[in-house]
Amino acid sequence: MGESQGGSGGYGKEKAVFMIRFISSNKHKYEEIKSMMENAGIEIQWINMKYEEIQEESIDKISLDSANKLIKSIGENFFIEDSGIIIKDLQGFPGPYSSYVQKTIGNEGILKLMEGRNREASFVTVVTYWNGARLHQFRGETNGTIATSIFEGRNFGYDPIFIPEGFNETVSLIPISRKNEISQRGKAIRSFIKYLKDSGSEAKRDEI
């Protein structure tokens, strides 16, 4: 598994030299990833669809299984991204169930569960990429704490209640460029970008 490096790792805008399919039904996630990857010269073709996810405690295993099942229908050169927030005092909950929990009890419900508990948490992102020959995974993780209340700003997912380590405000209030530098998604995507650039021709197009 390719581990991400936590540096700022920003990329200036480059001419697109890669084209990769991204499978997701989440427009916000697509837009964040599109911005980071296009700045590195990688063009994204968004395939807006839901895909099967097994019930499993490991985000890495869930992502691997989903990508493996998509190979037959999607073909070569695609990736998926799965994320989850892991709360230490809730034995890792919601973890792989983060999307479902967000849709059901939401951030308000998480704050109620956290009353009187240790607020340490981490956010994990796993990118799984199929290059036509094998699956590759790239992982990013950001440690932090759960806030005591909801701080609205960019109200995406758990951003309004997650305070990254070294910050005194939630992700929802951090400028998007800075968020991409320190977030688990940014770390995983930078590791993925590095792999693509190092591997060279796997996803190259002759013409853009």
Secondary structure, 3 states (H helix, E strand, C coil): CEECCCCCCCCCCCCCCEEEEEEECCHHHHHHHHHHHHCCCEEEEEEECCCCCCCCCCHHHHHHHHHHHHHHHHCCCEEEEEEEEEEHHHCCCEHHHHHHHHHHCHHHHHHHHCCCCCCEEEEEEEEEEECCCCEEEEEEEEEEEECCCCCCCCCCCCHHHEEECCCCCCHHHCCHHHHHHHCHHHHHHHHHHHHHHHHCCCCECCCC
